[in-house]
Amino acid sequence: MPIDPTKTAIVLIEYQNDFVSEGGAFHGAVQGVMEKTDMMANTRKAVAAARAAGVTIIHVPITFAAGYNEITAHPYGILKGVVDGNAFVKGEWGAQIVDELAPQAGDIVVEGKRGLDTFASTNLDFILRSKGITTIAIGGFLTNCCVESTMRTGYEHGYQVITLQDCVAATSQEEHDNALKYDFPMFSTPMSAADFAGQL
């Protein structure tokens, strides 16, 4: 599958301090899988190669106003964990994109992500279509949650979806491995950061 950089975007989901950095609300939960996949080093390599080739770089942080009024007063599942952990509050350190992947000139930062599927609560689809992008390569958090939700919708919307298998992490190795083994191949072309870089 040839990758045309002019029609490709790399979508970086939630590379924020609350996940990535020591002291972040969820760092302890994802640290083990992050280290095993070496996701930060791999993501930096993928982004550097993508940027050099002219691929569009898209950052998708999740943020909430203090008090979480944008979502239900009785959250359940993963969003309950966000509220209980006081995570991803707009303007605070935890919600900031980690310095080592900070947006650069020409990158796009997608606003408005409040849920799991990046397409559902943002204008990502509009941005991609207006730029003529047909291929998206996805990395970020969590393997079996926001990354998987975004992958599935990208597939349904007719994009060529690539999942960067060593640029993702989950809160347990089991969940991560299951998503990679059973779900990613159904809705994407899984590849390593090195494979992706090599095909640009």
N, CA, C and O of each residue as an XYZ file, in Angstrom:
800
protein
N       0.845     -1.197      0.000
C       0.000      0.000      0.000
C       0.879      1.244      0.000
O       1.453      1.595      1.031
N       0.993      1.928     -1.166
C       1.839      3.118     -1.193
C       1.205      4.244     -0.373
O      -0.012      4.426     -0.408
N       2.013      4.987      0.351
C       1.516      6.097      1.161
C       1.916      7.404      0.473
O       3.101      7.686      0.298
N       0.924      8.188      0.091
C       1.169      9.495     -0.516
C       1.175     10.539      0.599
O       0.125     10.833      1.172
N       2.354     11.108      0.918
C       2.432     12.046      2.045
C       1.486     13.240      1.919
O       1.011     13.768      2.925
N       1.212     13.666      0.680
C       0.356     14.844      0.498
C      -1.100     14.537      0.837
O      -1.897     15.451      1.047
N      -1.446     13.250      0.889
C      -2.831     12.862      1.199
C      -2.916     12.118      2.530
O      -3.885     11.409      2.799
N      -1.880     12.294      3.362
C      -1.789     11.545      4.618
C      -1.692     12.494      5.814
O      -1.045     13.540      5.749
N      -2.343     12.106      6.892
C      -2.201     12.827      8.166
C      -1.847     11.831      9.248
O      -2.343     10.704      9.258
N      -0.981     12.254     10.164
C      -0.723     11.457     11.363
C      -1.534     12.101     12.487
O      -1.409     13.296     12.753
N      -2.364     11.290     13.139
C      -3.295     11.779     14.153
C      -2.793     11.334     15.526
O      -2.768     10.143     15.836
N      -2.397     12.306     16.336
C      -1.763     12.048     17.635
C      -2.782     12.288     18.739
O      -3.130     13.429     19.041
N      -3.256     11.199     19.338
C      -4.365     11.276     20.278
C      -3.868     11.340     21.728
O      -3.297     10.381     22.247
N      -4.095     12.474     22.355
C      -3.926     12.629     23.809
C      -2.505     12.385     24.317
O      -2.311     11.734     25.343
N      -1.520     12.908     23.597
C      -0.146     12.875     24.118
C       0.005     14.015     25.116
O       0.771     14.955     24.904
N      -0.745     13.907     26.210
C      -0.821     14.971     27.214
C      -0.161     14.530     28.513
O      -0.005     13.338     28.777
N       0.217     15.500     29.304
C       0.965     15.194     30.523
C       0.234     14.220     31.449
O       0.877     13.402     32.106
N      -1.093     14.295     31.510
C      -1.816     13.388     32.411
C      -1.602     11.914     32.045
O      -1.736     11.040     32.901
N      -1.276     11.639     30.793
C      -0.900     10.282     30.393
C       0.621     10.095     30.374
O       1.147      9.134     30.936
N       1.311     11.025     29.722
C       2.704     10.789     29.324
C       3.709     11.020     30.443
O       4.711     10.311     30.532
N       3.450     12.004     31.294
C       4.495     12.514     32.188
C       4.354     12.028     33.621
O       3.252     11.817     34.129
N       5.493     11.863     34.246
C       5.549     11.523     35.674
C       4.706     12.536     36.439
O       4.868     13.742     36.256
N       3.809     12.056     37.294
C       2.940     12.958     38.042
C       1.596     13.202     37.378
O       0.699     13.789     37.984
N       1.449     12.751     36.125
C       0.164     12.887     35.434
C      -0.883     11.960     36.047
O      -0.549     10.906     36.590
N      -2.150     12.359     35.958
C      -3.240     11.628     36.621
C      -3.292     10.148     36.245
O      -3.589      9.305     37.091
N      -3.005      9.827     34.982
C      -3.095      8.439     34.529
C      -1.742      7.853     34.144
O      -1.680      6.765     33.570
N      -0.671      8.553     34.449
C       0.634      8.069     33.998
C       0.953      6.693     34.583
O       1.438      5.804     33.882
N       0.677      6.533     35.866
C       0.966      5.249     36.510
C       0.232      4.088     35.855
O       0.747      2.972     35.792
N      -0.971      4.360     35.371
C      -1.792      3.304     34.764
C      -1.260      2.856     33.403
O      -1.414      1.694     33.028
N      -0.634      3.776     32.664
C      -0.192      3.446     31.302
C       1.319      3.259     31.183
O       1.817      2.838     30.139
N       2.036      3.570     32.241
C       3.501      3.595     32.175
C       4.097      2.263     31.733
O       5.030      2.231     30.931
N       3.559      1.166     32.257
C       4.105     -0.155     31.928
C       4.039     -0.460     30.444
O       5.024     -0.898     29.851
N       2.870     -0.227     29.839
C       2.713     -0.514     28.415
C       3.514      0.488     27.583
O       4.098      0.128     26.561
N       3.538      1.742     28.025
C       4.337      2.756     27.316
C       5.793      2.333     27.213
O       6.420      2.448     26.160
N       6.316      1.841     28.331
C       7.727      1.449     28.350
C       7.959      0.225     27.481
O       8.972      0.127     26.789
N       7.015     -0.706     27.519
C       7.181     -1.929     26.746
C       7.153     -1.651     25.244
O       7.910     -2.259     24.487
N       6.278     -0.731     24.806
C       6.201     -0.421     23.374
C       7.216      0.657     22.984
O       7.438      0.894     21.796
N       7.835      1.312     23.978
C       8.742      2.444     23.727
C       8.022      3.489     22.871
O       8.581      4.032     21.918
N       6.764      3.754     23.239
C       5.900      4.535     22.361
C       6.355      5.961     22.150
O       6.147      6.513     21.069
N       6.971      6.579     23.149
C       7.350      7.983     22.958
C       8.478      8.112     21.941
O       8.427      8.969     21.059
N       9.487      7.269     22.060
C      10.597      7.310     21.096
C      10.094      6.974     19.696
O      10.485      7.608     18.717
N       9.219      5.967     19.611
C       8.686      5.573     18.307
C       7.806      6.660     17.705
O       7.843      6.905     16.499
N       7.016      7.309     18.554
C       6.157      8.382     18.044
C       6.997      9.552     17.542
O       6.702     10.133     16.498
N       8.036      9.891     18.285
C       8.908     10.996     17.838
C       9.514     10.681     16.475
O       9.596     11.553     15.611
N       9.937      9.433     16.285
C      10.517      9.037     14.985
C       9.474      9.119     13.873
O       9.754      9.629     12.788
N       8.280      8.617     14.146
C       7.213      8.638     13.139
C       6.851     10.070     12.763
O       6.659     10.383     11.588
N       6.759     10.939     13.774
C       6.389     12.332     13.520
C       7.493     13.057     12.752
O       7.215     13.833     11.838
N       8.732     12.803     13.126
C       9.857     13.453     12.424
C       9.875     13.046     10.954
O      10.048     13.887     10.072
N       9.696     11.751     10.695
C       9.679     11.263      9.308
C       8.484     11.837      8.554
O       8.601     12.232      7.394
N       7.331     11.879      9.227
C       6.116     12.402      8.600
C       6.284     13.878      8.251
O       5.935     14.316      7.155
N       6.821     14.632      9.198
C       7.005     16.069      8.985
C       7.955     16.316      7.812
O       7.702     17.170      6.962
N       9.041     15.559      7.781
C      10.042     15.716      6.713
C       9.448     15.388      5.343
O       9.848     15.967      4.333
N       8.487     14.454      5.314
C       7.896     14.022      4.039
C       6.718     14.888      3.605
O       6.201     14.732      2.499
N       6.293     15.805      4.485
C       5.169     16.663      4.126
C       3.812     16.131      4.540
O       2.783     16.590      4.044
N       3.803     15.163      5.449
C       2.551     14.649      6.008
C       1.966     15.704      6.958
O       2.709     16.395      7.655
N       0.637     15.823      6.981
C      -0.035     16.732      7.912
C       0.024     16.141      9.328
O      -0.312     14.976      9.539
N       0.455     16.960     10.287
C       0.535     16.511     11.686
C      -0.665     17.078     12.440
O      -0.849     18.294     12.499
N      -1.478     16.195     13.015
C      -2.689     16.618     13.727
C      -2.616     16.138     15.178
O      -2.463     14.946     15.448
N      -2.730     17.090     16.100
C      -2.728     16.789     17.535
C      -4.168     16.840     18.033
O      -4.906     17.778     17.732
N      -4.560     15.820     18.800
C      -5.924     15.800     19.326
C      -5.909     15.585     20.840
O      -6.011     14.454     21.316
N      -5.780     16.676     21.586
C      -5.891     16.556     23.044
C      -7.356     16.464     23.462
O      -8.247     16.901     22.734
N      -7.593     15.895     24.635
C      -8.933     15.923     25.234
C      -8.863     16.915     26.392
O      -7.951     16.854     27.217
N      -9.821     17.820     26.447
C      -9.818     18.803     27.537
C     -11.243     19.081     27.981
O     -12.200     18.965     27.216
N     -11.341     19.452     29.242
C     -12.626     19.819     29.835
C     -12.454     21.096     30.634
O     -11.403     21.324     31.233
N     -13.488     21.931     30.643
C     -13.483     23.079     31.547
C     -13.541     22.561     32.978
O     -14.127     21.510     33.240
N     -12.936     23.295     33.898
C     -12.995     22.909     35.313
C     -14.458     22.691     35.702
O     -15.321     23.517     35.406
N     -14.721     21.566     36.371
C     -16.089     21.240     36.757
C     -16.769     20.252     35.823
O     -17.801     19.676     36.170
N     -16.188     20.050     34.622
C     -16.670     19.030     33.677
C     -18.148     19.218     33.280
O     -18.882     18.243     33.120
N     -18.568     20.478     33.124
C     -19.970     20.727     32.762
C     -20.318     20.280     31.351
O     -21.498     20.175     31.019
N     -19.307     20.009     30.501
C     -19.611     19.581     29.132
C     -20.163     18.162     29.069
O     -20.750     17.768     28.061
N     -19.980     17.396     30.134
C     -20.451     16.002     30.106
C     -21.478     15.779     31.208
O     -21.688     16.637     32.065
N     -22.106     14.627     31.170
C     -23.166     14.292     32.112
C     -22.737     14.483     33.573
O     -21.570     14.309     33.924
N     -23.694     14.836     34.390
C     -23.427     14.990     35.827
C     -23.145     13.639     36.482
O     -22.628     13.579     37.598
N     -23.490     12.551     35.778
C     -23.282     11.204     36.333
C     -22.486     10.364     35.343
O     -23.013      9.410     34.770
N     -21.215     10.717     35.139
C     -20.425      9.965     34.161
C     -20.183      8.532     34.631
O     -20.152      8.255     35.830
N     -20.012      7.632     33.675
C     -19.698      6.242     34.005
C     -18.594      5.801     33.057
O     -18.250      6.510     32.112
N     -18.044      4.622     33.322
C     -16.985      4.103     32.463
C     -15.746      4.985     32.522
O     -15.399      5.529     33.570
N     -15.087      5.115     31.372
C     -13.793      5.791     31.323
C     -13.894      7.265     31.709
O     -12.986      7.798     32.347
N     -14.989      7.930     31.331
C     -15.098      9.354     31.667
C     -15.278      9.576     33.168
O     -14.899     10.625     33.688
N     -15.857      8.589     33.870
C     -15.931      8.690     35.330
C     -14.515      8.726     35.915
O     -14.243      9.468     36.859
N     -13.620      7.917     35.344
C     -12.232      7.925     35.792
C     -11.563      9.270     35.574
O     -10.766      9.720     36.397
N     -11.896      9.914     34.451
C     -11.333     11.235     34.153
C     -11.786     12.251     35.202
O     -10.982     13.012     35.738
N     -13.095     12.246     35.482
C     -13.641     13.203     36.454
C     -13.091     12.916     37.856
O     -12.659     13.828     38.561
N     -13.112     11.642     38.250
C     -12.625     11.278     39.586
C     -11.151     11.624     39.756
O     -10.713     11.979     40.850
N     -10.377     11.519     38.657
C      -8.945     11.826     38.718
C      -8.634     13.291     38.483
O      -7.473     13.697     38.501
N      -9.690     14.097     38.257
C      -9.531     15.526     37.959
C      -8.517     15.733     36.829
O      -7.624     16.575     36.916
N      -8.683     14.949     35.782
C      -7.706     14.932     34.689
C      -8.154     15.792     33.507
O      -9.340     16.068     33.328
N      -7.178     16.204     32.713
C      -7.401     16.894     31.435
C      -8.214     18.179     31.580
O      -9.086     18.468     30.759
N      -7.921     18.947     32.631
C      -8.611     20.221     32.838
C      -7.917     21.308     32.012
O      -6.717     21.542     32.152
N      -8.687     21.953     31.162
C      -8.181     22.968     30.239
C      -7.366     24.019     30.991
O      -7.791     24.539     32.023
N      -6.183     24.317     30.447
C      -5.345     25.350     31.044
C      -4.391     24.839     32.113
O      -3.483     25.558     32.529
N      -4.588     23.605     32.559
C      -3.706     23.057     33.587
C      -2.614     22.184     32.951
O      -2.735     21.740     31.809
N      -1.561     21.958     33.717
C      -0.403     21.200     33.223
C      -0.784     19.838     32.670
O      -0.280     19.428     31.624
N      -1.667     19.136     33.361
C      -2.042     17.781     32.955
C      -2.655     17.711     31.571
O      -2.515     16.700     30.882
N      -3.330     18.768     31.156
C      -4.003     18.783     29.856
C      -3.083     19.218     28.725
O      -3.424     19.066     27.552
N      -1.923     19.755     29.071
C      -1.011     20.245     28.040
C      -0.400     19.090     27.242
O      -0.111     18.024     27.787
N      -0.210     19.325     25.942
C       0.504     18.356     25.110
C       1.951     18.318     25.592
O       2.557     19.360     25.841
N       2.493     17.125     25.718
C       3.834     16.947     26.273
C       4.867     17.700     25.425
O       4.777     17.733     24.198
N       5.839     18.298     26.098
C       6.811     19.172     25.428
C       7.486     18.504     24.234
O       7.691     19.133     23.196
N       7.831     17.218     24.389
C       8.623     16.571     23.333
C       7.826     16.354     22.041
O       8.408     16.056     20.998
N       6.507     16.499     22.105
C       5.687     16.418     20.887
C       4.882     17.706     20.692
O       3.843     17.702     20.031
N       5.362     18.789     21.262
C       4.642     20.058     21.180
C       4.367     20.430     19.729
O       5.229     20.262     18.867
N       3.172     20.932     19.462
C       2.837     21.339     18.094
C       3.835     22.358     17.543
O       4.262     23.276     18.243
N       4.187     22.175     16.294
C       5.097     23.099     15.611
C       4.333     23.860     14.543
O       3.190     23.529     14.227
N       4.971     24.877     13.990
C       4.333     25.678     12.946
C       3.855     24.771     11.819
O       4.605     23.921     11.340
N       2.627     24.950     11.405
C       2.062     24.132     10.331
C       1.282     22.928     10.828
O       0.497     22.348     10.078
N       1.485     22.541     12.089
C       0.683     21.455     12.667
C      -0.741     21.955     12.919
O      -0.987     23.159     12.992
N      -1.655     21.025     13.048
C      -3.047     21.360     13.368
C      -3.365     20.792     14.751
O      -3.070     19.631     15.036
N      -3.965     21.615     15.604
C      -4.458     21.133     16.895
C      -5.983     21.132     16.819
O      -6.608     22.183     16.675
N      -6.566     19.955     16.917
C      -8.020     19.815     16.825
C      -8.629     20.102     18.195
O      -8.250     19.501     19.201
N      -9.570     21.021     18.209
C     -10.234     21.416     19.462
C     -11.521     20.623     19.651
O     -12.116     20.135     18.691
N     -11.931     20.507     20.891
C     -13.281     20.034     21.164
C     -13.438     18.576     21.527
O     -14.563     18.113     21.716
N     -12.331     17.825     21.632
C     -12.487     16.409     21.979
C     -12.943     16.290     23.433
O     -12.233     16.689     24.356
N     -14.127     15.742     23.614
C     -14.690     15.554     24.960
C     -15.024     14.093     25.228
O     -15.313     13.705     26.360
N     -14.979     13.286     24.163
C     -15.318     11.878     24.309
C     -14.204     11.013     23.763
O     -13.047     11.431     23.735
N     -14.541      9.814     23.330
C     -13.529      8.819     22.993
C     -13.179      8.811     21.513
O     -12.002      8.818     21.150
N     -14.197      8.798     20.655
C     -13.982      8.788     19.219
C     -13.636     10.209     18.777
O     -14.437     11.129     18.945
N     -12.447     10.383     18.215
C     -12.009     11.723     17.817
C     -12.953     12.351     16.797
O     -13.148     13.566     16.808
N     -13.541     11.545     15.919
C     -14.444     12.091     14.911
C     -15.742     12.617     15.524
O     -16.347     13.553     15.000
N     -16.166     12.015     16.633
C     -17.518     12.259     17.145
C     -17.727     13.666     17.693
O     -18.800     14.241     17.514
N     -16.725     14.226     18.353
C     -16.957     15.513     19.017
C     -16.002     16.606     18.545
O     -15.772     17.585     19.255
N     -15.445     16.436     17.343
C     -14.540     17.448     16.802
C     -14.841     17.650     15.315
O     -15.696     16.972     14.747
N     -14.126     18.593     14.696
C     -14.262     18.808     13.248
C     -13.144     18.104     12.482
O     -12.750     18.556     11.407
N     -12.630     17.001     13.026
C     -11.544     16.273     12.373
C     -11.906     15.881     10.935
O     -11.106     16.067     10.019
N     -13.108     15.340     10.743
C     -13.494     14.884      9.409
C     -13.493     16.052      8.414
O     -13.028     15.907      7.283
N     -14.007     17.190      8.830
C     -14.023     18.386      7.983
C     -12.604     18.799      7.602
O     -12.328     19.103      6.441
N     -11.717     18.808      8.582
C     -10.316     19.199      8.324
C      -9.681     18.241      7.315
O      -9.065     18.678      6.343
N      -9.831     16.949      7.544
C      -9.219     15.960      6.656
C      -9.760     16.099      5.229
O      -8.989     16.127      4.270
N     -11.073     16.184      5.094
C     -11.670     16.259      3.754
C     -11.285     17.561      3.055
O     -11.020     17.563      1.853
N     -11.252     18.666      3.798
C     -10.930     19.945      3.167
C      -9.484     19.966      2.684
O      -9.150     20.707      1.760
N      -8.635     19.169      3.295
C      -7.233     19.091      2.889
C      -6.972     17.962      1.880
O      -5.838     17.765      1.444
N      -8.016     17.232      1.519
C      -7.858     16.151      0.546
C      -7.129     14.944      1.096
O      -6.519     14.184      0.344
N      -7.191     14.764      2.423
C      -6.484     13.644      3.053
C      -7.333     12.378      2.981
O      -8.523     12.395      3.297
N      -6.705     11.286      2.563
C      -7.414     10.010      2.426
C      -6.834      8.918      3.326
O      -7.466      7.881      3.525
N      -5.635      9.145      3.870
C      -4.979      8.165      4.746
C      -4.697      8.806      6.093
O      -4.167      9.914      6.164
N      -5.054      8.102      7.163
C      -4.708      8.589      8.504
C      -3.913      7.509      9.232
O      -4.259      6.328      9.198
N      -2.845      7.942      9.886
C      -2.029      7.054     10.723
C      -2.233      7.496     12.161
O      -2.034      8.666     12.488
N      -2.628      6.566     13.021
C      -3.050      6.927     14.376
C      -2.088      6.385     15.428
O      -1.660      5.233     15.365
N      -1.755      7.243     16.400
C      -1.020      6.827     17.591
C      -1.613      7.525     18.799
O      -2.292      8.543     18.663
N      -1.358      6.979     19.987
C      -1.808      7.665     21.203
C      -2.420      6.757     22.243
O      -2.076      5.581     22.363
N      -3.333      7.338     22.986
C      -3.949      6.689     24.156
C      -5.474      6.684     23.999
O      -6.045      7.591     23.394
N      -6.094      5.702     24.525
C      -5.614      4.397     24.955
C      -5.799      3.453     23.781
O      -6.716      3.631     22.980
N      -4.949      2.466     23.673
C      -4.998      1.515     22.565
C      -6.413      1.040     22.286
O      -6.867      1.060     21.142
N      -7.110      0.611     23.332
C      -8.415     -0.043     23.203
C      -9.575      0.916     23.434
O     -10.720      0.485     23.567
N      -9.285      2.218     23.482
C     -10.338      3.182     23.789
C     -10.364      4.249     22.690
O     -10.967      4.028     21.640
N      -9.728      5.388     22.908
C      -9.801      6.478     21.932
C      -9.141      6.117     20.603
O      -9.653      6.468     19.540
N      -8.016      5.421     20.657
C      -7.358      5.014     19.417
C      -8.271      4.053     18.647
O      -8.478      4.206     17.443
N      -8.806      3.074     19.351
C      -9.671      2.093     18.685
C     -10.957      2.735     18.166
O     -11.384      2.434     17.051
N     -11.577      3.607     18.949
C     -12.812      4.269     18.511
C     -12.566      5.098     17.255
O     -13.361      5.069     16.316
N     -11.462      5.835     17.247
C     -11.125      6.688     16.105
C     -10.813      5.838     14.876
O     -11.219      6.174     13.763
N     -10.099      4.750     15.081
C      -9.773      3.815     13.997
C     -11.058      3.284     13.348
O     -11.183      3.291     12.123
N     -11.995      2.832     14.155
C     -13.230      2.243     13.631
C     -14.014      3.274     12.806
O     -14.490      2.971     11.712
N     -14.139      4.480     13.337
C     -14.900      5.501     12.610
C     -14.171      5.924     11.347
O     -14.807      6.144     10.316
N     -12.849      6.042     11.405
C     -12.084      6.360     10.206
C     -12.329      5.331      9.112
O     -12.479      5.677      7.940
N     -12.368      4.071      9.506
C     -12.635      2.969      8.571
C     -14.031      3.117      7.969
O     -14.207      2.994      6.757
N     -15.026      3.382      8.826
C     -16.412      3.554      8.370
C     -16.553      4.741      7.430
O     -17.374      4.717      6.513
N     -15.752      5.781      7.656
C     -15.828      6.991      6.829
C     -15.060      6.858      5.514
O     -15.058      7.779      4.697
N     -14.410      5.716      5.312
C     -13.758      5.470      4.036
C     -12.308      5.903      3.956
O     -11.724      5.910      2.872
N     -11.716      6.264      5.086
C     -10.284      6.578      5.079
C      -9.469      5.291      5.032
O      -9.918      4.234      5.475
N      -8.266      5.406      4.487
C      -7.286      4.323      4.606
C      -6.666      4.514      5.990
O      -5.964      5.499      6.218
N      -6.915      3.594      6.907
C      -6.477      3.769      8.293
C      -5.247      2.910      8.580
O      -5.230      1.706      8.322
N      -4.226      3.560      9.117
C      -3.019      2.871      9.581
C      -2.975      3.030     11.095
O      -3.145      4.135     11.610
N      -2.749      1.932     11.809
C      -2.536      2.037     13.255
C      -1.066      1.789     13.540
O      -0.495      0.784     13.118
N      -0.470      2.715     14.258
C       0.959      2.629     14.596
C       1.089      1.820     15.885
O       0.962      2.355     16.986
N       1.345      0.527     15.726
C       1.223     -0.414     16.847
C       2.171     -0.142     17.999
O       1.860     -0.459     19.147
N       3.334      0.447     17.701
C       4.291      0.713     18.779
C       4.263      2.185     19.190
O       5.207      2.692     19.796
N       3.157      2.862     18.847
C       2.945      4.261     19.268
C       1.648      4.380     20.055
O       1.022      5.440     20.076
N       1.249      3.291     20.700
C       0.007      3.295     21.483
C       0.251      2.596     22.819
O       1.187      1.809     22.963
N      -0.610      2.899     23.795
C      -0.519      2.238     25.101
C      -1.898      2.214     25.749
O      -2.748      3.065     25.490
N      -2.090      1.207     26.601
C      -3.340      1.048     27.353
C      -3.012      0.923     28.835
O      -1.848      0.974     29.231
N      -4.058      0.760     29.653
C      -3.838      0.678     31.097
C      -3.442     -0.724     31.543
O      -3.092     -0.927     32.706
N      -3.494     -1.698     30.627
C      -2.962     -3.027     30.953
C      -2.431     -3.664     29.684
O      -2.894     -3.368     28.582
N      -1.461     -4.537     29.851
C      -0.877     -5.238     28.709
C      -1.922     -6.108     28.014
O      -1.912     -6.236     26.790
N      -2.826     -6.708     28.798
C      -3.842     -7.598     28.229
C      -4.764     -6.838     27.282
O      -5.036     -7.289     26.169
N      -5.245     -5.674     27.738
C      -6.151     -4.878     26.901
C      -5.441     -4.425     25.630
O      -6.002     -4.469     24.535
N      -4.203     -3.991     25.799
C      -3.384     -3.529     24.678
C      -3.192     -4.668     23.664
O      -3.429     -4.492     22.468
N      -2.764     -5.822     24.155
C      -2.489     -6.963     23.275
C      -3.750     -7.440     22.554
O      -3.711     -7.768     21.369
N      -4.871     -7.475     23.283
C      -6.130     -7.902     22.673
C      -6.529     -6.988     21.526
O      -6.919     -7.455     20.455
N      -6.430     -5.672     21.756
C      -6.808     -4.708     20.714
C      -5.924     -4.896     19.485
O      -6.414     -4.907     18.356
N      -4.619     -5.044     19.711
C      -3.684     -5.209     18.595
C      -3.945     -6.507     17.840
O      -3.878     -6.545     16.612
N      -4.243     -7.572     18.587
C      -4.388     -8.882     17.956
C      -5.727     -9.041     17.237
O      -5.781     -9.550     16.118
N      -6.806     -8.602     17.889
C      -8.129     -8.926     17.370
C      -8.825     -7.770     16.646
O      -9.543     -7.997     15.672
N      -8.623     -6.550     17.107
C      -9.424     -5.438     16.588
C      -8.706     -4.622     15.513
O      -9.301     -4.290     14.487
N      -7.444     -4.300     15.739
C      -6.739     -3.438     14.787
C      -6.726     -4.007     13.360
O      -6.934     -3.254     12.408
N      -6.488     -5.318     13.186
C      -6.431     -5.838     11.813
C      -7.782     -5.794     11.087
O      -7.817     -5.851      9.858
N      -8.880     -5.694     11.820
C     -10.202     -5.656     11.191
C     -10.512     -4.293     10.595
O     -11.243     -4.199      9.610
N      -9.961     -3.232     11.185
C     -10.362     -1.879     10.813
C      -9.184     -1.013     10.376
O      -9.340      0.196     10.205
N      -8.017     -1.608     10.193
C      -6.854     -0.797      9.833
C      -5.764     -1.685      9.251
O      -5.861     -2.913      9.235
N      -4.722     -1.011      8.773
C      -3.484     -1.700      8.420
C      -2.500     -1.410      9.553
O      -1.947     -0.312      9.617
N      -2.274     -2.371     10.443
C      -1.332     -2.122     11.535
C       0.095     -2.119     11.016
O       0.462     -2.952     10.187
N       0.892     -1.192     11.496
C       2.316     -1.200     11.170
C       3.110     -0.519     12.263
O       2.565      0.207     13.094
N       4.404     -0.767     12.245
C       5.284     -0.126     13.212
C       5.603      1.282     12.743
O       5.396      1.622     11.578
N       6.105      2.091     13.650
C       6.532      3.438     13.297
C       7.604      3.383     12.219
O       7.597      4.198     11.297
N       8.525      2.430     12.326
C       9.614      2.304     11.349
C       9.068      1.936      9.971
O       9.525      2.471      8.961
N       8.088      1.022      9.922
C       7.477      0.646      8.646
C       6.801      1.862      8.004
O       6.950      2.124      6.811
N       6.057      2.590      8.831
C       5.358      3.786      8.344
C       6.353      4.795      7.772
O       6.176      5.304      6.665
N       7.394      5.070      8.540
C       8.414      6.029      8.094
C       9.062      5.561      6.795
O       9.337      6.360      5.900
N       9.301      4.257      6.708
C       9.950      3.704      5.529
C       9.094      3.774      4.268
O       9.623      3.768      3.157
N       7.780      3.840      4.435
C       6.883      3.865      3.273
C       6.540      5.279      2.804
O       5.858      5.455      1.794
N       7.013      6.276      3.536
C       6.710      7.659      3.137
C       7.585      8.082      1.941
O       7.473      9.211      1.464
